[in-house]
Structures are given as C-alpha cells and as structure tokens.
Amino acid sequence: MRTPLLVLMLAGSSCPAFASDRCVVPQADWRPVEELTAGLTANGWTISNVKTEDGCYEVYGHDKDGKRVEVFFDPATFEAVGSDD
C-alpha cells in the first residue's frame, strides 16, 4: 500500500460526512475494493458490507476495538474522508 492504512483511517476519523465533496476520483483510477477490505481486515476490522456512495467506498462493519462504523474512503488513496457515525 502507498501509505499505512491505519494512519489514513485515524487522519480521517474526525472529518464530517461530506463524501461527495471529497471523492472526486475518475472511476478508471479507483483501486479494487478487495484491496481496501484486505487492508482493513489486516488492521483488525470486521467488514459486513461495502458499497459505493457519492464516488466513495462506504464501509460498514466494526473497527479493531469492536465499535460499529460506517466510514467513507477515497477509492484511489483509501484515505478515510468521513463517516456516518
């Protein structure tokens, strides 16, 4: 991965949920969703669902601490860009 995923998740954890303003990546530049879920799972997350919303990946599941999360990720960088929490 380009940047440690955990650092990216923590950096974006306080961002508001304005995913449409943050995910403006052409679909040709998106990285595979399987790469995102593998990275999150390796960091202790349990993923229940991933969908595409407003140009972002929206991940539903539980973080490494067992907290329920709904987090938006930039599809090219996997930077956390907001949440529905």
One Martini backbone bead per residue (centre of mass of N, CA, C, O) as a GRO file, in nm:
protein
   85
    1MET     BB    1   0.101   0.033   0.013
    2ARG     BB    2   0.138   0.372   0.021
    3THR     BB    3  -0.009   0.393   0.306
    4PRO     BB    4  -0.084   0.353   0.608
    5LEU     BB    5  -0.401   0.274   0.691
    6LEU     BB    6  -0.426   0.362   0.986
    7VAL     BB    7  -0.342   0.656   0.945
    8LEU     BB    8  -0.573   0.727   0.752
    9MET     BB    9  -0.806   0.664   0.943
   10LEU     BB   10  -0.727   0.865   1.168
   11ALA     BB   11  -0.720   1.126   0.994
   12GLY     BB   12  -1.046   1.084   0.909
   13SER     BB   13  -1.224   1.053   1.179
   14SER     BB   14  -1.308   1.386   1.199
   15CYS     BB   15  -1.471   1.394   0.953
   16PRO     BB   16  -1.714   1.477   0.775
   17ALA     BB   17  -2.007   1.359   0.575
   18PHE     BB   18  -1.873   1.477   0.272
   19ALA     BB   19  -1.816   1.279   0.023
   20SER     BB   20  -1.880   1.442  -0.242
   21ASP     BB   21  -1.630   1.646  -0.179
   22ARG     BB   22  -1.389   1.404  -0.167
   23CYS     BB   23  -1.490   1.211  -0.422
   24VAL     BB   24  -1.313   1.289  -0.737
   25VAL     BB   25  -1.256   1.012  -0.884
   26PRO     BB   26  -1.188   0.845  -1.140
   27GLN     BB   27  -1.277   0.522  -1.200
   28ALA     BB   28  -1.001   0.441  -1.340
   29ASP     BB   29  -0.845   0.511  -1.042
   30TRP     BB   30  -0.948   0.284  -0.891
   31ARG     BB   31  -0.925   0.069  -0.644
   32PRO     BB   32  -0.976  -0.222  -0.520
   33VAL     BB   33  -1.191  -0.327  -0.275
   34GLU     BB   34  -1.019  -0.571  -0.180
   35GLU     BB   35  -0.783  -0.398  -0.080
   36LEU     BB   36  -0.934  -0.253   0.142
   37THR     BB   37  -1.045  -0.498   0.302
   38ALA     BB   38  -0.768  -0.626   0.359
   39GLY     BB   39  -0.650  -0.389   0.522
   40LEU     BB   40  -0.868  -0.376   0.741
   41THR     BB   41  -0.849  -0.670   0.836
   42ALA     BB   42  -0.543  -0.650   0.916
   43ASN     BB   43  -0.650  -0.413   1.135
   44GLY     BB   44  -0.923  -0.565   1.275
   45TRP     BB   45  -1.152  -0.565   1.093
   46THR     BB   46  -1.511  -0.597   1.034
   47ILE     BB   47  -1.679  -0.675   0.738
   48SER     BB   48  -2.017  -0.642   0.604
   49ASN     BB   49  -1.996  -0.382   0.399
   50VAL     BB   50  -1.973  -0.251   0.056
   51LYS     BB   51  -2.014   0.068  -0.096
   52THR     BB   52  -2.125   0.306  -0.331
   53GLU     BB   53  -2.089   0.666  -0.248
   54ASP     BB   54  -2.028   0.957  -0.386
   55GLY     BB   55  -1.743   0.821  -0.497
   56CYS     BB   56  -1.726   0.617  -0.259
   57TYR     BB   57  -1.632   0.414  -0.011
   58GLU     BB   58  -1.858   0.227   0.200
   59VAL     BB   59  -1.803   0.113   0.529
   60TYR     BB   60  -1.924  -0.171   0.704
   61GLY     BB   61  -1.869  -0.226   1.066
   62HIS     BB   62  -1.578  -0.312   1.264
   63ASP     BB   63  -1.340  -0.225   1.448
   64LYS     BB   64  -1.071  -0.318   1.648
   65ASP     BB   65  -1.273  -0.235   1.906
   66GLY     BB   66  -1.587  -0.306   1.805
   67LYS     BB   67  -1.686  -0.064   1.659
   68ARG     BB   68  -1.929   0.076   1.494
   69VAL     BB   69  -1.907   0.145   1.133
   70GLU     BB   70  -1.919   0.433   0.890
   71VAL     BB   71  -1.694   0.465   0.617
   72PHE     BB   72  -1.527   0.684   0.409
   73PHE     BB   73  -1.342   0.620   0.100
   74ASP     BB   74  -1.100   0.674  -0.102
   75PRO     BB   75  -1.052   0.493  -0.406
   76ALA     BB   76  -0.731   0.567  -0.443
   77THR     BB   77  -0.608   0.604  -0.124
   78PHE     BB   78  -0.786   0.517   0.138
   79GLU     BB   79  -0.892   0.762   0.265
   80ALA     BB   80  -1.045   0.894   0.522
   81VAL     BB   81  -1.351   1.121   0.469
   82GLY     BB   82  -1.570   0.989   0.663
   83SER     BB   83  -1.894   0.964   0.843
   84ASP     BB   84  -2.206   0.826   1.003
   85ASP     BB   85  -2.145   0.868   1.326
   0.00000   0.00000   0.00000
